[in-house]
Amino acid sequence: MCCEGELGTLSRMNAPMQSRTTAAYFVQAVISFALATSALALGIAYLPVGAWMRAFLAVGLLYEITSAFTLAKVIRDRQEAGEITTRVDQARLEKLLAEHDPFKVEGI
């Protein structure tokens, strides 16, 4: 049914992907994010304005942080959707769903 070469290709497609970032890059990104967030939070805390203005800026900071995480996730999801392994898995799922008949009775 299937050639030896195809089996090797399929097993490579199912293998988990290697991480593209190094540990040092990850640590640098985390430290940079923490430092920037802390510096801005301290700046807001010591700003010579009223409590309402400080609260408004703090909520703006939180909104900016959640938006950054959402944007990063959307970019990652879009990138993963274009990869060959994702497309192969999607094709397998579509084939499985097309062949599945929930009303089929076995043995009749």
The 8 nearest C-alpha neighbors of each residue, nearest first, counted from 0:
[[1, 2, 3, 5, 6, 4, 9, 7],
 [0, 2, 5, 3, 6, 4, 7, 9],
 [1, 3, 5, 4, 6, 0, 7, 8],
 [4, 2, 6, 5, 7, 1, 8, 0],
 [5, 3, 7, 2, 6, 8, 1, 9],
 [4, 6, 8, 2, 7, 3, 9, 1],
 [7, 5, 9, 3, 8, 4, 10, 2],
 [8, 6, 10, 4, 5, 9, 11, 3],
 [7, 9, 5, 11, 6, 10, 12, 4],
 [10, 8, 12, 6, 11, 7, 5, 13],
 [9, 11, 13, 7, 12, 8, 6, 14],
 [12, 10, 14, 8, 9, 13, 7, 15],
 [13, 11, 9, 10, 14, 84, 8, 15],
 [12, 14, 10, 11, 9, 15, 84, 16],
 [13, 15, 11, 12, 10, 16, 9, 17],
 [16, 14, 13, 17, 12, 11, 18, 84],
 [17, 15, 14, 18, 13, 19, 12, 84],
 [16, 18, 19, 15, 20, 14, 21, 11],
 [19, 17, 20, 16, 21, 15, 22, 25],
 [18, 20, 17, 21, 16, 22, 24, 25],
 [21, 19, 18, 24, 22, 25, 23, 17],
 [20, 22, 24, 23, 25, 19, 18, 26],
 [21, 23, 25, 24, 26, 20, 27, 18],
 [24, 22, 26, 21, 25, 27, 20, 28],
 [25, 23, 27, 21, 22, 26, 28, 20],
 [24, 26, 22, 28, 23, 27, 29, 21],
 [27, 25, 23, 29, 28, 24, 30, 22],
 [28, 26, 24, 30, 25, 29, 31, 23],
 [27, 29, 31, 25, 26, 30, 32, 24],
 [30, 28, 26, 32, 31, 27, 33, 25],
 [31, 29, 33, 27, 32, 28, 34, 26],
 [32, 30, 28, 34, 29, 33, 27, 35],
 [31, 33, 29, 35, 30, 34, 28, 36],
 [34, 32, 30, 36, 31, 35, 37, 29],
 [35, 33, 37, 31, 32, 36, 30, 38],
 [34, 36, 38, 32, 37, 33, 31, 39],
 [35, 37, 33, 39, 34, 38, 40, 32],
 [38, 36, 40, 34, 39, 35, 33, 41],
 [39, 37, 41, 35, 40, 36, 34, 42],
 [38, 40, 42, 36, 41, 37, 43, 35],
 [41, 39, 37, 43, 42, 38, 36, 44],
 [42, 40, 44, 38, 43, 39, 37, 45],
 [41, 43, 39, 40, 45, 44, 46, 38],
 [42, 44, 40, 46, 41, 45, 53, 39],
 [43, 45, 41, 42, 46, 40, 53, 57],
 [46, 44, 42, 43, 41, 47, 48, 40],
 [45, 47, 43, 48, 44, 42, 53, 41],
 [48, 46, 45, 49, 44, 43, 53, 50],
 [49, 47, 46, 52, 53, 50, 51, 45],
 [50, 48, 52, 51, 53, 47, 46, 54],
 [49, 51, 53, 52, 54, 48, 55, 44],
 [52, 50, 54, 53, 49, 55, 48, 56],
 [51, 53, 55, 54, 49, 50, 56, 48],
 [52, 54, 50, 56, 51, 55, 43, 57],
 [55, 53, 57, 51, 52, 56, 50, 58],
 [56, 54, 52, 58, 53, 57, 51, 59],
 [55, 57, 59, 53, 54, 58, 60, 52],
 [58, 56, 60, 54, 59, 55, 53, 61],
 [57, 59, 61, 55, 60, 56, 62, 54],
 [58, 60, 56, 62, 57, 61, 63, 55],
 [59, 61, 57, 63, 58, 62, 56, 64],
 [62, 60, 58, 64, 63, 59, 65, 57],
 [61, 63, 59, 65, 60, 64, 66, 58],
 [62, 64, 66, 60, 61, 65, 59, 67],
 [65, 63, 61, 67, 66, 62, 60, 68],
 [66, 64, 68, 62, 67, 63, 69, 61],
 [65, 67, 69, 63, 64, 68, 70, 62],
 [68, 66, 64, 70, 65, 69, 63, 71],
 [69, 67, 71, 65, 66, 70, 72, 64],
 [70, 68, 66, 72, 71, 67, 65, 73],
 [69, 71, 67, 73, 72, 68, 66, 74],
 [70, 72, 68, 74, 69, 73, 75, 67],
 [73, 71, 75, 69, 70, 74, 76, 68],
 [74, 72, 76, 70, 75, 71, 77, 69],
 [73, 75, 77, 71, 72, 76, 70, 78],
 [74, 76, 72, 78, 73, 77, 79, 71],
 [77, 75, 73, 79, 78, 74, 72, 80],
 [76, 78, 80, 74, 75, 79, 73, 81],
 [77, 79, 75, 76, 80, 81, 74, 82],
 [80, 78, 76, 82, 81, 77, 75, 85],
 [81, 79, 77, 78, 82, 85, 76, 86],
 [82, 80, 79, 78, 83, 77, 85, 86],
 [81, 83, 79, 85, 84, 80, 86, 78],
 [82, 84, 86, 85, 87, 81, 12, 80],
 [85, 83, 87, 86, 82, 12, 88, 13],
 [86, 84, 88, 83, 87, 82, 80, 89],
 [85, 87, 89, 83, 84, 88, 90, 82],
 [88, 86, 84, 90, 89, 85, 83, 91],
 [87, 89, 91, 85, 90, 86, 84, 92],
 [88, 90, 86, 92, 87, 91, 85, 93],
 [91, 89, 87, 93, 92, 88, 86, 94],
 [92, 90, 88, 94, 89, 93, 95, 87],
 [93, 91, 95, 89, 94, 90, 96, 88],
 [92, 94, 90, 96, 95, 91, 97, 89],
 [95, 93, 97, 91, 92, 96, 90, 98],
 [96, 94, 92, 98, 93, 97, 91, 99],
 [95, 97, 93, 99, 94, 98, 92, 100],
 [96, 98, 94, 95, 99, 93, 100, 92],
 [99, 97, 95, 96, 94, 100, 93, 101],
 [100, 98, 96, 97, 95, 101, 94, 103],
 [99, 101, 102, 103, 98, 97, 96, 104],
 [100, 102, 103, 99, 104, 98, 96, 105],
 [103, 101, 100, 104, 99, 105, 98, 107],
 [104, 102, 100, 101, 105, 99, 107, 106],
 [105, 103, 102, 107, 106, 101, 100, 99],
 [104, 106, 107, 103, 102, 101, 100, 99],
 [107, 105, 104, 103, 102, 100, 101, 99],
 [106, 105, 104, 103, 102, 100, 101, 99]]
